[in-house]
Amino acid sequence: MSIKSAQTLVAEALSQVKTIDTNQAFNLINENKCNLIDIRDIRELEKEGRVENSVHIPRGMLEFWIDPNSQYFKEGKLDLEKEMVLFCAAGARSALAAKSLKDMGFEKVSHIEGGFASMKQSDFKII
């Protein structure tokens, strides 16, 4: 059996999704032009803290919570007209998640290079 490695999947996702740096993401959130979505596991948030003005949607629920036709859709949690800016701990899961949103038909999707680790070293406030 031949399977694609997780590394290959991430590389493919990175070639198809927009990657932005922490400064670009910070500007988008300050200009109220995006949904800043933290896809880390709840245990990561409890241990490391969370980013101010971010919305937590666990990676495993992202497609369900963001789909208006899903029974799990979270009404009013996100502005579906704005850019979806995703981040995880380091950038791999958010690349895969961003590709998934693009596959769903969302056009304005990006993820933050370096994820939460980079955000801690930037202007973002960790709470």
N, CA, C and O atoms as a GROMACS GRO file, in nm:
protein
  508
    1MET      N    1   0.084  -0.118   0.000
    1MET     CA    2   0.000   0.000   0.000
    1MET      C    3   0.089   0.125   0.000
    1MET      O    4   0.183   0.136   0.078
    2SER      N    5   0.056   0.215  -0.088
    2SER     CA    6   0.131   0.339  -0.096
    2SER      C    7   0.040   0.455  -0.054
    2SER      O    8  -0.064   0.478  -0.115
    3ILE      N    9   0.080   0.526   0.050
    3ILE     CA   10   0.000   0.640   0.096
    3ILE      C   11   0.084   0.767   0.088
    3ILE      O   12   0.207   0.762   0.090
    4LYS      N   13   0.016   0.879   0.079
    4LYS     CA   14   0.086   1.007   0.084
    4LYS      C   15   0.121   1.034   0.229
    4LYS      O   16   0.042   1.006   0.319
    5SER      N   17   0.238   1.087   0.251
    5SER     CA   18   0.278   1.122   0.387
    5SER      C   19   0.209   1.252   0.429
    5SER      O   20   0.164   1.330   0.345
    6ALA      N   21   0.203   1.273   0.559
    6ALA     CA   22   0.148   1.398   0.610
    6ALA      C   23   0.230   1.515   0.556
    6ALA      O   24   0.175   1.620   0.524
    7GLN      N   25   0.361   1.496   0.546
    7GLN     CA   26   0.450   1.599   0.492
    7GLN      C   27   0.412   1.636   0.349
    7GLN      O   28   0.411   1.753   0.312
    8THR      N   29   0.380   1.535   0.269
    8THR     CA   30   0.340   1.558   0.130
    8THR      C   31   0.208   1.635   0.126
    8THR      O   32   0.193   1.728   0.046
    9LEU      N   33   0.113   1.596   0.209
    9LEU     CA   34  -0.015   1.666   0.214
    9LEU      C   35   0.002   1.813   0.252
    9LEU      O   36  -0.061   1.901   0.193
   10VAL      N   37   0.087   1.839   0.350
   10VAL     CA   38   0.112   1.977   0.392
   10VAL      C   39   0.180   2.054   0.279
   10VAL      O   40   0.143   2.169   0.252
   11ALA      N   41   0.278   1.993   0.212
   11ALA     CA   42   0.346   2.059   0.101
   11ALA      C   43   0.247   2.093  -0.012
   11ALA      O   44   0.253   2.202  -0.068
   12GLU      N   45   0.158   2.000  -0.043
   12GLU     CA   46   0.057   2.025  -0.146
   12GLU      C   47  -0.036   2.139  -0.103
   12GLU      O   48  -0.069   2.225  -0.184
   13ALA      N   49  -0.077   2.138   0.022
   13ALA     CA   50  -0.165   2.243   0.072
   13ALA      C   51  -0.095   2.379   0.064
   13ALA      O   52  -0.155   2.478   0.021
   14LEU      N   53   0.032   2.383   0.104
   14LEU     CA   54   0.106   2.509   0.102
   14LEU      C   55   0.119   2.567  -0.039
   14LEU      O   56   0.127   2.688  -0.057
   15SER      N   57   0.120   2.478  -0.139
   15SER     CA   58   0.132   2.525  -0.278
   15SER      C   59  -0.002   2.581  -0.329
   15SER      O   60  -0.005   2.647  -0.433
   16GLN      N   61  -0.110   2.554  -0.257
   16GLN     CA   62  -0.243   2.593  -0.304
   16GLN      C   63  -0.311   2.701  -0.220
   16GLN      O   64  -0.410   2.760  -0.264
   17VAL      N   65  -0.261   2.727  -0.102
   17VAL     CA   66  -0.326   2.826  -0.016
   17VAL      C   67  -0.236   2.947   0.006
   17VAL      O   68  -0.114   2.940  -0.010
   18LYS      N   69  -0.299   3.057   0.042
   18LYS     CA   70  -0.225   3.180   0.068
   18LYS      C   71  -0.167   3.176   0.209
   18LYS      O   72  -0.238   3.149   0.306
   19THR      N   73  -0.038   3.202   0.218
   19THR     CA   74   0.030   3.209   0.347
   19THR      C   75   0.061   3.355   0.375
   19THR      O   76   0.119   3.424   0.291
   20ILE      N   77   0.024   3.402   0.493
   20ILE     CA   78   0.054   3.539   0.531
   20ILE      C   79   0.139   3.539   0.658
   20ILE      O   80   0.141   3.441   0.732
   21ASP      N   81   0.209   3.649   0.681
   21ASP     CA   82   0.290   3.657   0.802
   21ASP      C   83   0.209   3.721   0.914
   21ASP      O   84   0.096   3.765   0.894
   22THR      N   85   0.268   3.727   1.032
   22THR     CA   86   0.195   3.778   1.148
   22THR      C   87   0.158   3.925   1.131
   22THR      O   88   0.052   3.967   1.177
   23ASN      N   89   0.244   4.005   1.066
   23ASN     CA   90   0.212   4.147   1.046
   23ASN      C   91   0.090   4.164   0.957
   23ASN      O   92   0.003   4.246   0.985
   24GLN      N   93   0.083   4.087   0.849
   24GLN     CA   94  -0.033   4.094   0.760
   24GLN      C   95  -0.160   4.054   0.835
   24GLN      O   96  -0.264   4.119   0.823
   25ALA      N   97  -0.151   3.947   0.913
   25ALA     CA   98  -0.267   3.899   0.990
   25ALA      C   99  -0.309   4.004   1.093
   25ALA      O  100  -0.428   4.028   1.112
   26PHE      N  101  -0.212   4.063   1.159
   26PHE     CA  102  -0.240   4.165   1.262
   26PHE      C  103  -0.314   4.284   1.199
   26PHE      O  104  -0.409   4.336   1.257
   27ASN      N  105  -0.269   4.326   1.081
   27ASN     CA  106  -0.335   4.437   1.012
   27ASN      C  107  -0.477   4.400   0.971
   27ASN      O  108  -0.569   4.482   0.986
   28LEU      N  109  -0.497   4.279   0.920
   28LEU     CA  110  -0.631   4.236   0.879
   28LEU      C  111  -0.728   4.237   0.997
   28LEU      O  112  -0.842   4.281   0.983
   29ILE      N  113  -0.684   4.187   1.112
   29ILE     CA  114  -0.774   4.180   1.228
   29ILE      C  115  -0.800   4.321   1.281
   29ILE      O  116  -0.912   4.351   1.322
   30ASN      N  117  -0.700   4.407   1.280
   30ASN     CA  118  -0.718   4.545   1.329
   30ASN      C  119  -0.809   4.626   1.238
   30ASN      O  120  -0.877   4.718   1.283
   31GLU      N  121  -0.809   4.593   1.109
   31GLU     CA  122  -0.896   4.663   1.014
   31GLU      C  123  -1.033   4.595   1.003
   31GLU      O  124  -1.116   4.633   0.920
   32ASN      N  125  -1.056   4.494   1.088
   32ASN     CA  126  -1.183   4.420   1.091
   32ASN      C  127  -1.216   4.358   0.955
   32ASN      O  128  -1.331   4.359   0.911
   33LYS      N  129  -1.113   4.303   0.889
   33LYS     CA  130  -1.131   4.246   0.755
   33LYS      C  131  -1.124   4.095   0.753
   33LYS      O  132  -1.128   4.034   0.646
   34CYS      N  133  -1.114   4.032   0.869
   34CYS     CA  134  -1.102   3.886   0.867
   34CYS      C  135  -1.160   3.823   0.992
   34CYS      O  136  -1.187   3.890   1.091
   35ASN      N  137  -1.178   3.693   0.984
   35ASN     CA  138  -1.206   3.608   1.099
   35ASN      C  139  -1.073   3.543   1.134
   35ASN      O  140  -1.015   3.473   1.050
   36LEU      N  141  -1.025   3.564   1.254
   36LEU     CA  142  -0.901   3.501   1.299
   36LEU      C  143  -0.939   3.373   1.371
   36LEU      O  144  -0.997   3.376   1.480
   37ILE      N  145  -0.906   3.260   1.309
   37ILE     CA  146  -0.955   3.131   1.358
   37ILE      C  147  -0.840   3.044   1.410
   37ILE      O  148  -0.749   3.008   1.336
   38ASP      N  149  -0.849   3.012   1.538
   38ASP     CA  150  -0.751   2.928   1.606
   38ASP      C  151  -0.802   2.784   1.599
   38ASP      O  152  -0.905   2.752   1.659
   39ILE      N  153  -0.731   2.698   1.527
   39ILE     CA  154  -0.778   2.560   1.511
   39ILE      C  155  -0.706   2.462   1.605
   39ILE      O  156  -0.721   2.340   1.591
   40ARG      N  157  -0.629   2.516   1.699
   40ARG     CA  158  -0.560   2.427   1.792
   40ARG      C  159  -0.658   2.353   1.881
   40ARG      O  160  -0.774   2.393   1.895
   41ASP      N  161  -0.611   2.246   1.940
   41ASP     CA  162  -0.689   2.167   2.034
   41ASP      C  163  -0.710   2.249   2.162
   41ASP      O  164  -0.625   2.330   2.199
   42ILE      N  165  -0.823   2.228   2.228
   42ILE     CA  166  -0.855   2.304   2.349
   42ILE      C  167  -0.745   2.291   2.454
   42ILE      O  168  -0.719   2.387   2.528
   43ARG      N  169  -0.679   2.176   2.462
   43ARG     CA  170  -0.570   2.158   2.560
   43ARG      C  171  -0.453   2.251   2.530
   43ARG      O  172  -0.384   2.296   2.621
   44GLU      N  173  -0.430   2.278   2.400
   44GLU     CA  174  -0.322   2.371   2.364
   44GLU      C  175  -0.355   2.512   2.410
   44GLU      O  176  -0.267   2.584   2.458
   45LEU      N  177  -0.481   2.553   2.396
   45LEU     CA  178  -0.523   2.686   2.440
   45LEU      C  179  -0.509   2.699   2.592
   45LEU      O  180  -0.462   2.801   2.642
   46GLU      N  181  -0.550   2.595   2.663
   46GLU     CA  182  -0.543   2.598   2.808
   46GLU      C  183  -0.398   2.606   2.856
   46GLU      O  184  -0.369   2.672   2.956
   47LYS      N  185  -0.308   2.539   2.786
   47LYS     CA  186  -0.167   2.536   2.825
   47LYS      C  187  -0.091   2.661   2.781
   47LYS      O  188  -0.012   2.715   2.858
   48GLU      N  189  -0.115   2.707   2.658
   48GLU     CA  190  -0.034   2.814   2.598
   48GLU      C  191  -0.099   2.952   2.601
   48GLU      O  192  -0.031   3.054   2.586
   49GLY      N  193  -0.231   2.955   2.620
   49GLY     CA  194  -0.303   3.082   2.610
   49GLY      C  195  -0.366   3.095   2.473
   49GLY      O  196  -0.344   3.012   2.385
   50ARG      N  197  -0.445   3.201   2.456
   50ARG     CA  198  -0.509   3.222   2.327
   50ARG      C  199  -0.484   3.364   2.278
   50ARG      O  200  -0.445   3.451   2.355
   51VAL      N  201  -0.509   3.384   2.151
   51VAL     CA  202  -0.485   3.513   2.090
   51VAL      C  203  -0.611   3.598   2.104
   51VAL      O  204  -0.721   3.553   2.071
   52GLU      N  205  -0.593   3.720   2.153
   52GLU     CA  206  -0.706   3.812   2.166
   52GLU      C  207  -0.774   3.831   2.030
   52GLU      O  208  -0.706   3.840   1.928
   53ASN      N  209  -0.905   3.837   2.030
   53ASN     CA  210  -0.988   3.856   1.911
   53ASN      C  211  -0.990   3.737   1.816
   53ASN      O  212  -1.034   3.750   1.702
   54SER      N  213  -0.943   3.622   1.861
   54SER     CA  214  -0.950   3.503   1.777
   54SER      C  215  -1.073   3.422   1.816
   54SER      O  216  -1.124   3.432   1.927
   55VAL      N  217  -1.118   3.341   1.720
   55VAL     CA  218  -1.230   3.250   1.743
   55VAL      C  219  -1.172   3.109   1.745
   55VAL      O  220  -1.100   3.070   1.654
   56HIS      N  221  -1.204   3.033   1.849
   56HIS     CA  222  -1.154   2.896   1.856
   56HIS      C  223  -1.251   2.801   1.788
   56HIS      O  224  -1.367   2.790   1.827
   57ILE      N  225  -1.202   2.733   1.686
   57ILE     CA  226  -1.277   2.625   1.621
   57ILE      C  227  -1.181   2.507   1.610
   57ILE      O  228  -1.088   2.512   1.530
   58PRO      N  229  -1.202   2.402   1.689
   58PRO     CA  230  -1.109   2.289   1.683
   58PRO      C  231  -1.101   2.232   1.541
   58PRO      O  232  -1.201   2.226   1.470
   59ARG      N  233  -0.981   2.192   1.502
   59ARG     CA  234  -0.957   2.142   1.366
   59ARG      C  235  -1.059   2.036   1.325
   59ARG      O  236  -1.106   2.036   1.212
   60GLY      N  237  -1.093   1.948   1.413
   60GLY     CA  238  -1.184   1.840   1.380
   60GLY      C  239  -1.327   1.884   1.351
   60GLY      O  240  -1.404   1.808   1.293
   61MET      N  241  -1.362   2.007   1.391
   61MET     CA  242  -1.499   2.056   1.372
   61MET      C  243  -1.509   2.167   1.268
   61MET      O  244  -1.619   2.211   1.235
   62LEU      N  245  -1.397   2.213   1.215
   62LEU     CA  246  -1.394   2.332   1.129
   62LEU      C  247  -1.495   2.326   1.015
   62LEU      O  248  -1.578   2.416   1.001
   63GLU      N  249  -1.489   2.223   0.934
   63GLU     CA  250  -1.576   2.214   0.817
   63GLU      C  251  -1.724   2.210   0.856
   63GLU      O  252  -1.809   2.261   0.784
   64PHE      N  253  -1.754   2.150   0.972
   64PHE     CA  254  -1.892   2.138   1.017
   64PHE      C  255  -1.945   2.269   1.076
   64PHE      O  256  -2.060   2.306   1.050
   65TRP      N  257  -1.861   2.338   1.154
   65TRP     CA  258  -1.905   2.462   1.218
   65TRP      C  259  -1.918   2.577   1.117
   65TRP      O  260  -1.993   2.671   1.140
   66ILE      N  261  -1.846   2.568   1.005
   66ILE     CA  262  -1.843   2.678   0.909
   66ILE      C  263  -1.940   2.658   0.792
   66ILE      O  264  -1.960   2.749   0.712
   67ASP      N  265  -1.999   2.539   0.782
   67ASP     CA  266  -2.093   2.508   0.675
   67ASP      C  267  -2.236   2.543   0.718
   67ASP      O  268  -2.290   2.480   0.809
   68PRO      N  269  -2.296   2.644   0.653
   68PRO     CA  270  -2.432   2.685   0.692
   68PRO      C  271  -2.535   2.573   0.680
   68PRO      O  272  -2.641   2.581   0.742
   69ASN      N  273  -2.508   2.469   0.602
   69ASN     CA  274  -2.602   2.359   0.585
   69ASN      C  275  -2.578   2.243   0.683
   69ASN      O  276  -2.650   2.143   0.680
   70SER      N  277  -2.478   2.258   0.768
   70SER     CA  278  -2.447   2.152   0.864
   70SER      C  279  -2.531   2.170   0.990
   70SER      O  280  -2.561   2.283   1.030
   71GLN      N  281  -2.568   2.060   1.052
   71GLN     CA  282  -2.641   2.068   1.179
   71GLN      C  283  -2.553   2.127   1.290
   71GLN      O  284  -2.604   2.169   1.394
   72TYR      N  285  -2.421   2.130   1.268
   72TYR     CA  286  -2.328   2.183   1.368
   72TYR      C  287  -2.290   2.328   1.342
   72TYR      O  288  -2.210   2.385   1.417
   73PHE      N  289  -2.346   2.390   1.237
   73PHE     CA  290  -2.313   2.528   1.201
   73PHE      C  291  -2.329   2.620   1.321
   73PHE      O  292  -2.430   2.614   1.391
   74LYS      N  293  -2.230   2.705   1.344
   74LYS     CA  294  -2.233   2.800   1.455
   74LYS      C  295  -2.278   2.936   1.403
   74LYS      O  296  -2.196   3.017   1.361
   75GLU      N  297  -2.407   2.960   1.406
   75GLU     CA  298  -2.467   3.083   1.357
   75GLU      C  299  -2.407   3.204   1.430
   75GLU      O  300  -2.402   3.208   1.553
   76GLY      N  301  -2.362   3.302   1.352
   76GLY     CA  302  -2.312   3.425   1.410
   76GLY      C  303  -2.171   3.419   1.466
   76GLY      O  304  -2.119   3.520   1.514
   77LYS      N  305  -2.107   3.302   1.460
   77LYS     CA  306  -1.971   3.290   1.515
   77LYS      C  307  -1.869   3.356   1.422
   77LYS      O  308  -1.769   3.411   1.468
   78LEU      N  309  -1.896   3.349   1.291
   78LEU     CA  310  -1.804   3.405   1.191
   78LEU      C  311  -1.881   3.491   1.092
   78LEU      O  312  -2.001   3.473   1.072
   79ASP      N  313  -1.810   3.585   1.030
   79ASP     CA  314  -1.866   3.660   0.918
   79ASP      C  315  -1.816   3.591   0.792
   79ASP      O  316  -1.700   3.605   0.755
   80LEU      N  317  -1.905   3.517   0.725
   80LEU     CA  318  -1.864   3.436   0.610
   80LEU      C  319  -1.823   3.519   0.489
   80LEU      O  320  -1.771   3.464   0.392
   81GLU      N  321  -1.844   3.650   0.493
   81GLU     CA  322  -1.802   3.738   0.384
   81GLU      C  323  -1.656   3.782   0.398
   81GLU      O  324  -1.594   3.825   0.301
   82LYS      N  325  -1.603   3.771   0.519
   82LYS     CA  326  -1.466   3.815   0.544
   82LYS      C  327  -1.365   3.703   0.519
   82LYS      O  328  -1.401   3.585   0.512
   83GLU      N  329  -1.239   3.743   0.506
   83GLU     CA  330  -1.133   3.644   0.489
   83GLU      C  331  -1.123   3.555   0.612
   83GLU      O  332  -1.134   3.601   0.726
   84MET      N  333  -1.100   3.426   0.587
   84MET     CA  334  -1.079   3.329   0.694
   84MET      C  335  -0.927   3.316   0.713
   84MET      O  336  -0.859   3.263   0.625
   85VAL      N  337  -0.876   3.363   0.825
   85VAL     CA  338  -0.733   3.353   0.854
   85VAL      C  339  -0.716   3.250   0.964
   85VAL      O  340  -0.759   3.269   1.078
   86LEU      N  341  -0.653   3.139   0.928
   86LEU     CA  342  -0.639   3.026   1.020
   86LEU      C  343  -0.499   3.021   1.079
   86LEU      O  344  -0.401   3.062   1.017
   87PHE      N  345  -0.492   2.969   1.202
   87PHE     CA  346  -0.360   2.939   1.259
   87PHE      C  347  -0.370   2.820   1.352
   87PHE      O  348  -0.474   2.793   1.412
   88CYS      N  349  -0.257   2.749   1.364
   88CYS     CA  350  -0.244   2.638   1.458
   88CYS      C  351  -0.119   2.666   1.540
   88CYS      O  352  -0.085   2.782   1.561
   89ALA      N  353  -0.051   2.564   1.586
   89ALA     CA  354   0.068   2.587   1.668
   89ALA      C  355   0.187   2.634   1.584
   89ALA      O  356   0.257   2.727   1.624
   90ALA      N  357   0.209   2.570   1.467
   90ALA     CA  358   0.328   2.603   1.388
   90ALA      C  359   0.300   2.626   1.240
   90ALA      O  360   0.387   2.676   1.169
   91GLY      N  361   0.182   2.591   1.191
   91GLY     CA  362   0.148   2.620   1.052
   91GLY      C  363   0.111   2.502   0.964
   91GLY      O  364   0.061   2.522   0.854
   92ALA      N  365   0.134   2.379   1.009
   92ALA     CA  366   0.103   2.263   0.925
   92ALA      C  367  -0.046   2.233   0.922
   92ALA      O  368  -0.106   2.219   0.815
   93ARG      N  369  -0.107   2.222   1.041
   93ARG     CA  370  -0.252   2.192   1.045
   93ARG      C  371  -0.332   2.304   0.980
   93ARG      O  372  -0.433   2.277   0.914
   94SER      N  373  -0.290   2.429   0.999
   94SER     CA  374  -0.366   2.540   0.941
   94SER      C  375  -0.355   2.541   0.789
   94SER      O  376  -0.449   2.584   0.722
   95ALA      N  377  -0.243   2.495   0.734
   95ALA     CA  378  -0.231   2.484   0.588
   95ALA      C  379  -0.332   2.381   0.536
   95ALA      O  380  -0.401   2.406   0.438
   96LEU      N  381  -0.339   2.266   0.602
   96LEU     CA  382  -0.434   2.162   0.563
   96LEU      C  383  -0.578   2.212   0.577
   96LEU      O  384  -0.663   2.187   0.491
   97ALA      N  385  -0.606   2.283   0.686
   97ALA     CA  386  -0.740   2.335   0.711
   97ALA      C  387  -0.778   2.441   0.608
   97ALA      O  388  -0.892   2.445   0.561
   98ALA      N  389  -0.683   2.528   0.573
   98ALA     CA  390  -0.709   2.632   0.473
   98ALA      C  391  -0.741   2.568   0.338
   98ALA      O  392  -0.831   2.614   0.268
   99LYS      N  393  -0.667   2.463   0.303
   99LYS     CA  394  -0.696   2.393   0.177
   99LYS      C  395  -0.836   2.333   0.181
   99LYS      O  396  -0.907   2.336   0.081
  100SER      N  397  -0.874   2.278   0.294
  100SER     CA  398  -1.007   2.220   0.308
  100SER      C  399  -1.116   2.327   0.287
  100SER      O  400  -1.216   2.301   0.220
  101LEU      N  401  -1.096   2.446   0.342
  101LEU     CA  402  -1.194   2.554   0.324
  101LEU      C  403  -1.200   2.598   0.177
  101LEU      O  404  -1.307   2.628   0.125
  102LYS      N  405  -1.083   2.601   0.113
  102LYS     CA  406  -1.081   2.634  -0.031
  102LYS      C  407  -1.157   2.527  -0.109
  102LYS      O  408  -1.234   2.559  -0.200
  103ASP      N  409  -1.136   2.401  -0.074
  103ASP     CA  410  -1.207   2.292  -0.139
  103ASP      C  411  -1.358   2.303  -0.119
  103ASP      O  412  -1.436   2.258  -0.204
  104MET      N  413  -1.400   2.363  -0.007
  104MET     CA  414  -1.543   2.383   0.020
  104MET      C  415  -1.600   2.497  -0.064
  104MET      O  416  -1.722   2.507  -0.081
  105GLY      N  417  -1.511   2.583  -0.117
  105GLY     CA  418  -1.558   2.694  -0.199
  105GLY      C  419  -1.531   2.831  -0.140
  105GLY      O  420  -1.565   2.932  -0.202
  106PHE      N  421  -1.471   2.837  -0.022
  106PHE     CA  422  -1.434   2.966   0.034
  106PHE      C  423  -1.316   3.021  -0.047
  106PHE      O  424  -1.217   2.951  -0.068
  107GLU      N  425  -1.328   3.145  -0.092
  107GLU     CA  426  -1.224   3.203  -0.177
  107GLU      C  427  -1.122   3.283  -0.097
  107GLU      O  428  -1.004   3.282  -0.129
  108LYS      N  429  -1.168   3.352   0.006
  108LYS     CA  430  -1.079   3.436   0.086
  108LYS      C  431  -1.033   3.358   0.208
  108LYS      O  432  -1.092   3.366   0.316
  109VAL      N  433  -0.927   3.281   0.188
  109VAL     CA  434  -0.873   3.195   0.293
  109VAL      C  435  -0.722   3.209   0.296
  109VAL      O  436  -0.657   3.212   0.191
  110SER      N  437  -0.666   3.217   0.415
  110SER     CA  438  -0.520   3.216   0.429
  110SER      C  439  -0.486   3.154   0.563
  110SER      O  440  -0.572   3.128   0.647
  111HIS      N  441  -0.356   3.130   0.581
  111HIS     CA  442  -0.311   3.080   0.711
  111HIS      C  443  -0.183   3.153   0.747
  111HIS      O  444  -0.112   3.204   0.661
  112ILE      N  445  -0.155   3.157   0.876
  112ILE     CA  446  -0.042   3.234   0.928
  112ILE      C  447   0.083   3.148   0.936
  112ILE      O  448   0.085   3.044   1.003
  113GLU      N  449   0.185   3.193   0.867
  113GLU     CA  450   0.315   3.125   0.868
  113GLU      C  451   0.370   3.122   1.011
  113GLU      O  452   0.377   3.225   1.078
  114GLY      N  453   0.408   3.003   1.055
  114GLY     CA  454   0.466   2.990   1.188
  114GLY      C  455   0.364   2.976   1.299
  114GLY      O  456   0.400   2.945   1.413
  115GLY      N  457   0.236   2.997   1.268
  115GLY     CA  458   0.128   2.977   1.363
  115GLY      C  459   0.143   3.052   1.494
  115GLY      O  460   0.202   3.160   1.500
  116PHE      N  461   0.089   2.992   1.599
  116PHE     CA  462   0.087   3.054   1.732
  116PHE      C  463   0.228   3.087   1.781
  116PHE      O  464   0.249   3.188   1.847
  117ALA      N  465   0.324   3.001   1.748
  117ALA     CA  466   0.462   3.026   1.791
  117ALA      C  467   0.511   3.160   1.739
  117ALA      O  468   0.576   3.235   1.812
  118SER      N  469   0.480   3.193   1.614
  118SER     CA  470   0.520   3.322   1.557
  118SER      C  471   0.436   3.436   1.614
  118SER      O  472   0.486   3.546   1.636
  119MET      N  473   0.310   3.408   1.637
  119MET     CA  474   0.220   3.512   1.687
  119MET      C  475   0.261   3.559   1.826
  119MET      O  476   0.243   3.676   1.860
  120LYS      N  477   0.317   3.468   1.907
  120LYS     CA  478   0.363   3.505   2.042
  120LYS      C  479   0.477   3.606   2.035
  120LYS      O  480   0.498   3.684   2.128
  121GLN      N  481   0.552   3.604   1.922
  121GLN     CA  482   0.667   3.693   1.906
  121GLN      C  483   0.630   3.821   1.829
  121GLN      O  484   0.718   3.897   1.789
  122SER      N  485   0.499   3.844   1.809
  122SER     CA  486   0.454   3.956   1.727
  122SER      C  487   0.371   4.053   1.811
  122SER      O  488   0.375   4.050   1.934
  123ASP      N  489   0.295   4.138   1.743
  123ASP     CA  490   0.212   4.238   1.811
  123ASP      C  491   0.082   4.180   1.867
  123ASP      O  492   0.010   4.249   1.939
  124PHE      N  493   0.051   4.055   1.837
  124PHE     CA  494  -0.072   3.995   1.888
  124PHE      C  495  -0.066   3.984   2.041
  124PHE      O  496   0.040   3.956   2.098
  125LYS      N  497  -0.179   4.008   2.105
  125LYS     CA  498  -0.187   3.996   2.250
  125LYS      C  499  -0.233   3.856   2.286
  125LYS      O  500  -0.335   3.808   2.237
  126ILE      N  501  -0.157   3.789   2.371
  126ILE     CA  502  -0.190   3.654   2.417
  126ILE      C  503  -0.259   3.668   2.553
  126ILE      O  504  -0.207   3.732   2.644
  127ILE      N  505  -0.376   3.607   2.564
  127ILE     CA  506  -0.452   3.620   2.689
  127ILE      C  507  -0.474   3.484   2.753
  127ILE      O  508  -0.536   3.474   2.859
   0.00000   0.00000   0.00000
